Structure formats: structure tokens, C-alpha cells
Amino acid sequence: MSILPPHRLDLAGHRRRNGVVPWVAYHGDDGRDRLIEAVEAADLRGRGGAGFPTAVKLRAARSKRSIVVANGCEGDPLSRKDVALLTLSPHLVLDGLQLAAHAIGAAEAVLCVHADSPALPGVAAALAEREDRAPVRVAQVPRRYVASEETALVRYLTSGDARPLGKRPRPAERGVRGRPTLVSNVETLAQLASVVLLGPNHYRASRTELVTVTGAVRRPGVVEVAAGTSLADALAAAGGEAEPVQAVLAGGYGGTWTAELGGGVPGIAAVHALPVRACGLEYTAKVLAFLAAESARQCGPCTFGLPSIAADFAELVRGGPAAPRLARRLPLLTGRGACAHPDGAARLAASALQVFDADVRAHQAGGRCRVPAGVA
């Protein structure tokens, strides 16, 4: 079953296409156990970037006081899959949200999207068509990169401050207003609904995933591909290369550059194809400047580390000798922040130094990249 239809589905269209959730099969505590066991049998993992087993998160958040939060904020500028899903198939997400609420015993559900998200009108229309067991509240979160991190959502829903809280305690232990909280990406919830509607075995055999493909491809946008598809196949699903590609940024702004297209899509399901005519150092420098500006500024790696490596990359673009300094600084960022924001920036920078080594040397030799013959 494809989770992304070609046009928006209202409730009746959704049920004709996908079916109706068989609630009678999941009645009571035994039913909750069966629901989580089905999710476990399907090997459903989070689609927000971490890939954590969903069944483990459901069990951890199970409580009479629990809350379920659907994360549709999509803070990474290269990703559009969640907006597409909420726009075209909001009821599949809402079915998954209700199933997750039932699995953990939550009587309260929150759907988080960025302020002024284009998905808001469709979500409001979909909610007006439904009478759900757990009432769903829509929360508009500030448009900041770190505001969609799960502990930042917990903090925002509790106090209005959309900054990460730190790595402990996790939301399942102490979340919104101190209550056990499941925070799950909206695609994960749509996939959860698909597990129930198809059954774990059929789901595993036919599972698809959403990937946003941008850059030098013929049809940029959100594509639906078989689970575990390669970067090459993701580019092909977007119409193939529109011009020669030198490298791909896989995993969004906190991902990695690679020139090898045989591997899968790591982290956030976003792929950017960089054409041969572009400078990988310049692109990376702009991304690092963005990441430094978007930090929460509440721990050392973000406050001091990210601006430093952004400045180092700007110096590399100018032909300066910043590479040795970056080699010393990058390891100091990883694992030391209140969230994974510094880790992603360090990962991006380290991969750029490796993949665009020739560009580094060219900039140092003459202040600019060598442009291949015939490429404007």
C-alpha cells in the first residue's frame, strides 16, 4: 500500500483506499499488548531521522497519564515529506496518532506543525471530519531548526520555550507537563496505521518510505520508494540527474556528503544532488552558517563550536589554511551538546573535507575551484 496518494483524500476517500482501523481487535489492555506486538513484528522504526524501534518507544511511554505528540514540524530545510503527507493523506497520520494513543493509554494527543505551515488547512479540515477517541490539539511551533527536536517540543508544549531540554530524562520518562510522552514523527504514525491496516507480514513485504529529493534532478520533490532503497534509486525516482552530479548530501543538513550512490538514505529522509558545476565547499559553508545561526545557544558546542567551524569553512572558501584547525575542532563537538545539533554539523563538515578535498586544495591554490571544461 502506498502511503502517499496522488491527490488529497478526505475521510471517505481515505477509508475506501486504506480501510478502517479494526478497533475491536485491540480492545482493552490485551489489545494494547497485541497492537504493540504487531508494531514490533513489523519492525517499524522512527522516520524522523533516528530510526529507533517504535515498539520500544510505545512500551516506554505506556502509562495512564501519558500523552502522545505527533511531530510534523520538519525543521530541516531539505525535507518536505511530512508536509506532503499531512497535505495529501492526513487521515492516515491521524489514524496512526489514535492507534499510538491507544497503545500507550493516552487520553490526550497533540499534532505539532511549524507556524503557518501549508499543511494547516488540510489538517483542520481532516480533524473536522473525525470523531476520535483521544482529542487532538494542533500546536504551531516556531520555525526554527532545533524547535522540532523531541525535547524541544516537550519544552514548548510545557512552557512555550522551543529549545532542547537535554538528553536525560527522556520524554517517555518525563515529558509534557512532567507526564510520560511519546513523540513520534508523522510518517512513523502513518506507517503504524499501515501496519494495522495491512498486517505486519504484508506491511514488511510491501513497505515504502518517503524521501525528499532536491538539487540536480529532473523532478525535485517528495518521492515514495521501497524501504532501504539506494541513493541512486532515490535520484532515479525523482527523474534522474538533470545534469552531471559530483556528490550527494544524504540525511539533510545534519547528514553526510558522499560520492558513492549505492548506499541507503541515512538519518532524515532527504537527498540533495550537487551538480559538478557547483562548489561543495561553498554549499557546506552556507549550511554551517545556517546551523550556527539556528542553534539554541544554551551549551558550549552550539554557542562557541558551531560559529567557529562555520567561520573556518568560510575561511576555506577564501583559500585560507583552516583545514588543520577544523581537524582539531570537529571531534570536540560530537556527543557534548544538549541535543544532537552539534553532532550533525560536525558530521557534515567532516564529510565535506573528505569528499571535497580537491576543492580545498584548489581554493588554497587560487582562491576558487577548478571548473570542468564545458561546465558554466
C-alpha positions in Angstrom: 0.0 0.0 0.0 1.4 3.4 -1.0 1.2 5.9 1.9 1.2 9.0 -0.3 -1.8 9.2 -2.7 -1.7 11.3 -5.9 -4.3 13.8 -4.5 -5.7 14.8 -1.2 -8.0 12.2 0.4 -11.0 13.2 2.6 -12.2 10.7 5.3 -14.4 8.7 2.9 -11.7 8.6 0.3 -9.1 7.5 2.8 -11.3 4.7 4.1 -12.0 3.5 0.6 -8.3 3.4 -0.3 -6.8 2.3 3.0 -9.6 0.7 5.0 -11.0 1.2 8.5 -8.9 0.6 11.7 -10.3 -2.7 13.3 -10.6 -1.3 16.8 -12.4 -4.3 18.1 -9.2 -6.4 17.7 -7.3 -4.0 20.1 -9.8 -3.6 22.9 -8.5 -3.4 26.5 -5.1 -4.0 27.9 -4.7 -7.2 26.0 -5.5 -5.4 22.8 -2.8 -2.8 23.6 -0.3 -5.6 24.0 -1.4 -7.1 20.7 -1.0 -3.7 19.0 2.5 -3.1 20.2 3.4 -6.7 19.3 2.2 -6.1 15.8 4.3 -3.0 15.6 7.3 -5.0 16.8 6.7 -7.8 14.4 6.6 -5.2 11.5 10.0 -3.9 12.7 8.6 -0.4 12.4 11.3 2.3 13.1 11.1 6.0 13.5 11.0 8.1 10.3 12.1 11.3 11.9 15.8 10.6 11.5 16.8 8.4 14.4 15.4 5.1 13.2 14.6 3.9 16.8 12.3 0.9 17.1 8.8 2.2 17.6 7.6 -0.7 19.7 10.3 0.2 22.3 9.1 3.8 22.4 5.5 2.7 22.8 6.3 0.4 25.7 8.4 3.1 27.4 5.7 5.7 27.3 2.8 3.4 28.4 1.0 4.9 31.4 -2.4 6.1 32.5 -1.0 9.6 32.5 0.7 9.6 29.1 0.5 12.0 26.2 1.2 11.4 22.5 2.8 14.0 20.3 2.9 13.8 16.5 5.9 15.7 15.2 5.1 17.2 11.8 7.4 20.3 12.1 10.2 19.1 9.8 12.9 21.6 10.7 15.4 20.5 8.1 15.2 22.9 5.1 15.9 20.0 2.7 12.9 17.9 3.8 9.3 18.2 2.7 7.9 14.7 3.2 5.9 15.4 6.3 4.1 18.4 4.8 3.3 16.3 1.7 1.9 13.5 3.9 -0.2 15.9 6.1 -1.5 17.6 3.0 -2.4 14.6 0.9 -3.1 11.8 3.5 -3.9 13.5 6.8 -6.3 10.8 7.9 -3.6 8.1 7.7 -1.5 10.1 10.1 -4.5 10.7 12.3 -5.3 7.0 12.4 -1.7 6.3 13.4 -1.9 9.0 16.1 -5.1 7.4 17.5 -3.5 4.0 17.5 -0.4 5.2 19.2 -2.6 7.0 21.8 -4.5 3.7 22.4 -1.3 1.7 22.6 0.2 3.8 25.4 -3.1 4.6 27.2 -3.0 8.3 26.3 -6.2 10.4 26.5 -4.5 13.4 25.0 -2.9 13.9 21.6 -1.1 16.9 20.1 -0.1 17.4 16.5 2.8 19.8 16.1 3.5 21.7 12.9 5.5 24.8 12.2 3.7 28.1 12.4 1.9 29.0 9.2 2.6 25.5 7.8 0.9 24.9 4.4 -0.4 21.7 5.9 -2.6 23.5 8.5 -5.8 24.0 6.4 -5.8 20.3 5.4 -5.2 19.1 8.9 -8.0 21.3 10.2 -10.4 20.0 7.6 -9.4 16.4 8.4 -10.0 16.9 12.1 -13.4 18.4 11.4 -14.4 15.1 9.7 -13.5 12.8 12.6 -14.7 11.8 16.0 -11.7 10.4 17.6 -11.2 8.6 21.0 -8.3 10.9 22.0 -9.0 14.6 21.2 -6.3 16.1 19.0 -4.9 19.6 19.6 -2.9 21.3 16.9 0.1 23.2 18.2 2.0 25.7 16.0 5.7 25.6 16.8 8.2 28.4 16.0 10.0 28.0 12.6 13.5 27.1 14.0 15.8 24.3 13.1 16.1 22.9 16.7 12.5 23.6 17.6 11.4 20.2 16.1 13.8 18.2 18.2 11.7 16.0 20.5 12.7 17.5 23.9 12.3 21.0 22.3 8.7 20.1 21.5 8.2 18.8 25.1 9.6 22.0 26.5 7.5 24.2 24.1 4.3 22.3 24.9 5.0 22.7 28.6 6.4 26.3 28.9 6.4 27.9 25.4 10.2 27.7 25.1 11.1 25.7 22.0 14.7 24.7 22.9 16.0 21.2 23.6 16.0 20.1 27.2 18.9 17.8 27.2 19.4 14.0 26.9 18.0 13.0 30.3 15.3 12.3 31.3 13.8 11.2 28.0 10.2 12.3 27.1 8.9 8.8 27.8 10.1 9.2 31.4 9.2 12.9 32.0 7.7 14.7 29.1 4.9 17.3 28.6 3.9 18.8 32.0 6.0 16.0 33.6 3.9 13.2 32.1 5.2 10.2 30.1 5.2 11.4 26.5 5.6 9.6 23.2 7.0 11.9 20.5 6.7 10.3 17.1 7.2 11.6 13.5 4.1 11.9 11.4 5.4 9.5 8.8 6.1 7.0 11.6 2.5 7.3 12.7 1.2 6.8 9.1 3.4 3.7 8.9 1.9 2.5 12.2 -1.5 2.8 10.7 -0.4 0.9 7.7 0.9 -1.9 9.9 -2.5 -2.3 11.4 -4.4 -2.0 8.2 -2.2 -4.4 6.3 -1.0 -6.7 9.0 2.7 -7.0 10.0 3.7 -9.6 7.3 2.1 -7.8 4.4 3.4 -4.5 5.6 7.0 -5.8 5.8 6.8 -7.3 2.3 5.4 -4.1 0.7 6.8 -1.3 2.9 7.6 2.0 1.2 9.2 5.2 2.6 9.1 8.9 1.7 12.2 10.7 0.6 12.6 14.4 -0.4 15.0 14.8 -3.4 16.3 18.2 -4.4 19.1 19.6 -6.4 20.2 18.5 -9.9 17.3 16.1 -10.6 14.6 16.4 -13.3 11.6 16.3 -10.9 12.6 17.6 -7.4 10.2 16.8 -4.7 8.9 14.0 -2.4 9.1 10.5 -3.8 7.9 7.2 -2.4 10.4 4.4 -2.7 10.9 0.8 -1.4 12.2 0.6 2.1 16.0 0.6 2.1 16.3 2.0 -1.4 19.7 3.3 -2.5 20.7 6.9 -3.1 20.9 6.1 -6.9 17.4 4.7 -6.9 16.1 7.8 -5.0 17.6 10.1 -7.6 16.0 7.9 -10.3 12.6 8.2 -8.7 13.0 11.9 -9.0 13.5 11.7 -12.7 17.3 11.1 -12.6 20.1 13.5 -12.9 19.2 16.8 -14.7 23.0 17.4 -15.2 26.2 15.7 -14.0 26.3 15.2 -10.2 29.5 15.2 -8.3 28.2 14.3 -4.8 25.0 13.9 -2.8 24.2 15.2 0.6 22.3 12.4 2.3 20.4 12.9 5.6 19.6 16.6 5.4 21.7 19.5 6.8 23.0 17.2 9.6 23.8 14.4 7.2 26.9 13.4 5.2 28.3 14.1 1.7 29.0 11.1 -0.4 30.1 10.4 -4.0 29.0 6.7 -3.6 25.4 6.2 -4.5 25.0 2.6 -3.7 24.2 3.0 0.0 20.8 3.8 1.6 19.5 7.1 2.8 20.7 7.7 6.4 19.0 9.9 9.1 16.5 12.4 7.8 15.0 11.2 4.6 16.3 14.0 2.4 18.8 13.8 -0.5 20.4 16.8 -2.3 22.2 16.2 -5.6 25.1 18.7 -6.0 26.0 19.3 -9.7 29.5 19.2 -11.0 29.5 22.9 -11.7 28.8 23.8 -8.0 31.3 24.2 -5.2 30.8 21.7 -2.4 32.8 23.9 0.0 30.7 27.0 -0.7 27.4 25.0 -0.2 28.7 23.4 3.0 29.9 26.8 4.3 26.4 28.2 3.8 24.8 25.3 5.6 27.1 25.5 8.5 26.4 29.3 8.8 22.7 28.4 8.9 23.2 25.7 11.5 25.3 28.1 13.7 22.6 30.8 13.5 19.8 28.3 14.3 21.4 26.8 17.4 19.7 27.1 20.8 22.7 28.9 22.3 22.4 27.1 25.6 25.5 24.9 25.7 29.2 25.3 24.7 29.3 23.2 21.5 26.5 25.3 20.0 27.4 28.7 21.4 31.1 28.6 20.6 31.7 25.5 18.5 29.3 26.0 15.6 30.2 29.6 14.9 33.9 28.6 15.0 33.6 25.8 12.4 31.3 28.0 10.2 34.0 30.6 10.3 36.6 28.0 9.5 34.7 26.9 6.4 34.2 30.5 5.3 38.0 30.8 5.5 38.5 27.6 3.4 36.3 29.1 0.7 38.5 32.2 0.7 41.6 29.9 0.3 42.7 30.1 3.9 44.6 27.4 5.9 41.7 26.4 8.2 41.7 22.6 7.5 44.2 21.7 10.3 42.1 23.8 12.8 38.9 22.0 11.7 40.6 18.6 12.2 41.2 19.6 15.8 37.8 21.2 16.5 35.3 18.8 14.9 35.9 15.9 17.4 35.3 18.3 20.3 31.7 18.9 19.2 30.4 15.3 18.9 28.4 14.0 21.9 28.8 17.1 24.0 25.7 19.1 23.2 22.3 19.2 25.0 20.9 17.7 21.7 22.4 16.2 18.5 22.6 19.5 16.7 26.3 20.0 17.1 26.9 16.3 16.1 25.1 16.8 12.8 27.1 19.9 12.0 30.4 18.2 12.8 29.4 15.1 10.7 28.5 17.4 7.7 31.8 19.3 8.0 33.9 16.2 8.3 32.3 14.5 5.3 32.8 17.7 3.2 36.5 17.8 4.0 36.8 14.3 2.8 34.6 14.4 -0.3 35.7 17.9 -1.5 39.4 17.5 -0.7 40.2 18.5 -4.3 38.1 21.7 -3.8 40.0 22.5 -0.6 43.3 22.3 -2.5 42.0 24.3 -5.4 40.8 27.1 -3.2 44.1 27.2 -1.4 46.0 27.3 -4.7 44.0 30.1 -6.3 41.0 31.0 -4.2 38.4 29.2 -6.3 37.5 25.7 -7.6 38.6 24.4 -10.9 35.6 24.4 -13.2 35.5 21.4 -15.6 35.6 22.1 -19.3 32.2 22.7 -20.8 30.6 23.5 -17.5 29.3 27.0 -16.9 
